[in-house]
Amino acid sequence: SLHTTPEAPEHDLVLLARGSRYGSASHQHADQGSFCLKYGGVSLISPSGYYGRCYGTAHHRQWTNTSQAHNTLLVDGQGQATWSVQAVAQVLFARDEGNCLTAEIDGTDAYPQVTRWRRRFRLEKMALAVEDEVFLACPLPLTWCLHMLSRPEVHGLDLHLCHRGVSLTVEPLEGLLLPPVCTDRFATPLDEGVPPELTPDMPPQYHVQWHTKPSQTHFIRVRMRVLAPS
């Protein structure tokens, strides 16, 4: 976790990211390299999906536990292995550079098709930059996933959202050449296989995906700028 101003939580821009040696087994999800961004306690970018009525529902197994529900990558439409002790990653460093906070995750072993994946974070007072350097065994497209709790607006390649008074602009700067696809629908509905009288009533969530063209090497750079309530 990186915090810009932990001494003033109401103005703190917080990055939480996962790079774990424990893979996706047990209670872990297939979310290596995934991250959450919060400002003043308000979630701007967050994981998606619900627990559902109980453990093991179709939504829980086929969405919440999978990479597509998290802020990470899909390789040729496929995520990381679920319930796997081998889909591991590592936080290489997290440090204070003086004018910013930086961190890097090695997620190479999270995907069978990947020969190298480094995800780098640069957190400034009101901005986050995310860089992905990906080498594949053969030319394949990537999907860059983001999830949020308020409906975003799409402007070309860019994204804008406002949640509880805090605004966020997402600007792909390199590597994501196709406009994003946005939906409020889960690939596996929350109520799938659940009797109507037991279906939980939960707030909507929003899912955005940018797609690349097939390539054996990818470099993606995305900037996120936060505007706090005046």
C-alpha positions in Angstrom: 0.0 0.0 0.0 1.2 3.5 -0.8 -0.3 6.6 0.9 0.5 10.2 -0.2 -0.7 11.9 3.1 -1.4 9.3 5.8 -1.3 12.1 8.4 -4.4 13.7 6.8 -6.7 10.8 5.8 -9.3 13.2 4.3 -6.7 14.2 1.6 -4.9 10.9 1.3 -4.6 9.3 -2.1 -4.1 5.6 -1.5 -3.0 2.8 -3.8 -3.5 -0.8 -2.8 -2.0 -3.5 -5.1 -1.4 -7.2 -4.9 1.7 -9.3 -5.8 1.5 -12.4 -3.7 3.5 -15.6 -3.4 0.2 -17.4 -2.3 -1.4 -17.4 -5.8 -5.1 -17.8 -6.1 -5.8 -20.7 -3.8 -8.1 -20.8 -0.8 -9.5 -17.4 -0.1 -7.3 -15.6 -2.7 -8.6 -14.4 -6.0 -6.9 -14.6 -9.4 -5.9 -10.9 -9.1 -2.1 -10.6 -9.2 -1.2 -7.1 -10.2 -4.7 -5.8 -9.5 -5.0 -2.5 -7.7 -7.4 -0.2 -5.8 -7.3 3.6 -5.8 -9.0 5.7 -3.1 -9.0 9.3 -2.2 -10.1 10.5 1.3 -11.7 7.1 1.9 -13.7 7.2 -1.4 -13.1 4.2 -3.7 -12.5 5.4 -7.2 -11.1 2.2 -8.8 -11.9 -1.1 -6.9 -12.3 -4.8 -7.4 -15.8 -5.9 -8.6 -18.2 -8.7 -8.0 -20.1 -9.9 -4.9 -19.9 -12.8 -2.5 -23.4 -13.6 -3.5 -26.0 -15.5 -1.5 -23.3 -17.9 -0.2 -19.9 -19.3 -1.0 -19.7 -21.1 -4.4 -22.5 -19.5 -6.3 -22.0 -19.2 -10.0 -21.3 -15.5 -9.7 -18.8 -16.1 -6.9 -16.9 -18.8 -8.8 -17.1 -17.5 -12.4 -16.8 -13.8 -11.8 -15.7 -12.6 -8.4 -12.8 -15.1 -8.1 -11.6 -14.5 -11.7 -9.2 -12.0 -13.2 -12.0 -10.3 -15.3 -13.5 -9.0 -12.0 -10.3 -7.2 -11.0 -8.1 -4.4 -12.2 -5.5 -6.5 -14.0 -4.9 -8.0 -17.5 -6.5 -10.6 -19.6 -4.2 -12.3 -22.2 -6.2 -13.3 -25.4 -9.3 -13.0 -23.2 -8.0 -15.3 -20.6 -7.1 -14.5 -17.0 -5.0 -16.0 -14.3 -5.6 -19.5 -13.1 -8.1 -19.7 -10.2 -7.5 -21.8 -7.1 -3.9 -22.2 -8.1 -0.8 -22.1 -5.9 1.3 -21.6 -9.0 -0.2 -18.3 -10.3 2.1 -16.2 -8.1 3.6 -12.8 -8.2 6.1 -10.7 -6.3 6.3 -7.0 -5.1 9.8 -6.1 -6.3 9.9 -2.8 -4.4 7.8 0.0 -2.9 9.6 3.2 -2.0 9.5 6.9 -1.5 11.3 8.8 -4.3 10.8 12.2 -2.6 8.4 13.8 -5.2 6.4 10.6 -5.6 5.9 7.0 -4.4 6.8 4.1 -6.7 6.3 0.4 -6.7 6.8 -2.5 -9.1 5.2 -6.0 -9.3 6.6 -9.0 -11.2 3.5 -10.9 -12.3 5.2 -13.1 -14.9 4.2 -16.4 -13.3 0.5 -15.5 -13.1 -0.1 -16.3 -16.8 1.0 -19.4 -18.8 1.3 -17.3 -22.0 3.5 -14.6 -20.5 7.3 -14.7 -20.5 7.7 -11.4 -18.6 5.2 -9.0 -17.0 6.2 -6.0 -15.0 3.6 -3.6 -13.6 4.9 -0.3 -12.3 3.1 2.3 -10.2 3.9 6.0 -9.7 1.8 7.7 -7.1 1.9 11.5 -6.8 -0.2 13.9 -4.7 -3.3 13.7 -7.0 -2.3 11.3 -9.7 -1.4 7.7 -10.4 0.5 6.4 -13.4 0.4 2.7 -14.3 2.8 1.1 -16.7 2.7 -2.5 -18.0 5.6 -4.1 -19.8 4.5 -7.5 -21.2 6.3 -10.1 -23.3 4.4 -13.1 -24.7 5.3 -16.4 -26.1 3.5 -15.5 -29.3 1.5 -12.5 -30.7 -1.7 -12.1 -28.7 -4.0 -9.2 -27.7 -4.3 -7.9 -24.1 -7.4 -6.6 -22.3 -6.7 -3.9 -19.7 -9.5 -4.0 -17.1 -10.9 -1.3 -14.7 -13.9 -1.5 -12.3 -15.7 1.2 -10.4 -18.8 2.0 -8.3 -20.2 4.9 -10.3 -21.1 5.0 -14.0 -18.2 6.5 -16.0 -18.4 8.6 -19.2 -16.3 7.6 -22.2 -14.6 10.3 -24.2 -12.6 8.7 -27.0 -9.9 6.6 -25.3 -10.4 8.5 -22.0 -12.7 7.8 -19.1 -14.2 10.2 -16.6 -16.1 9.3 -13.4 -17.3 11.0 -10.3 -18.0 9.0 -7.1 -19.2 10.6 -3.9 -18.0 14.0 -5.1 -14.5 12.9 -6.1 -13.7 13.0 -9.8 -11.2 10.8 -11.7 -10.0 11.0 -15.3 -8.3 8.0 -16.8 -6.1 8.7 -19.8 -4.4 5.9 -21.8 -1.2 7.5 -23.0 0.4 4.5 -24.8 -0.4 1.0 -25.9 -4.2 1.1 -25.7 -5.3 2.1 -29.2 -8.9 0.9 -29.2 -11.8 2.8 -27.4 -12.9 1.2 -24.2 -16.0 -1.0 -23.8 -18.1 -0.1 -20.7 -21.0 -2.1 -19.1 -22.8 -2.5 -15.8 -23.5 -6.2 -16.4 -21.5 -9.1 -14.9 -20.5 -11.8 -17.3 -22.0 -14.2 -14.7 -25.1 -12.5 -13.2 -25.4 -12.2 -9.4 -28.6 -14.2 -9.4 -27.5 -17.0 -11.8 -28.7 -20.3 -10.3 -30.2 -18.6 -7.2 -34.0 -18.8 -6.5 -35.7 -15.4 -7.0 -36.7 -15.2 -3.4 -33.1 -15.5 -2.3 -31.5 -13.2 -4.8 -29.5 -10.4 -3.0 -30.3 -6.8 -4.0 -26.9 -5.1 -4.5 -25.8 -1.8 -6.0 -24.6 -1.8 -9.6 -20.9 -1.9 -10.5 -19.3 -0.8 -13.7 -16.7 -2.6 -15.8 -14.4 -1.0 -18.4 -12.1 -2.9 -20.8 -9.5 -1.5 -23.3 -8.3 -4.0 -25.9 -5.0 -4.0 -27.7 -4.1 -5.5 -31.1 -2.2 -8.8 -31.2 1.5 -8.4 -30.5 4.3 -10.4 -28.9 5.4 -7.3 -26.9 3.2 -4.7 -25.2 4.0 -1.5 -23.4 1.0 0.2 -21.8 1.0 3.5 -19.9 -2.1 5.0 -18.3 -2.5 8.1 -16.2 -5.2 8.8 -13.7 -5.8 12.3 -12.3 -8.0 13.0 -9.2 -10.0 16.1 -8.6 -11.2 16.4 -5.0 -14.4 18.1 -4.0 -14.0 21.9 -3.7 
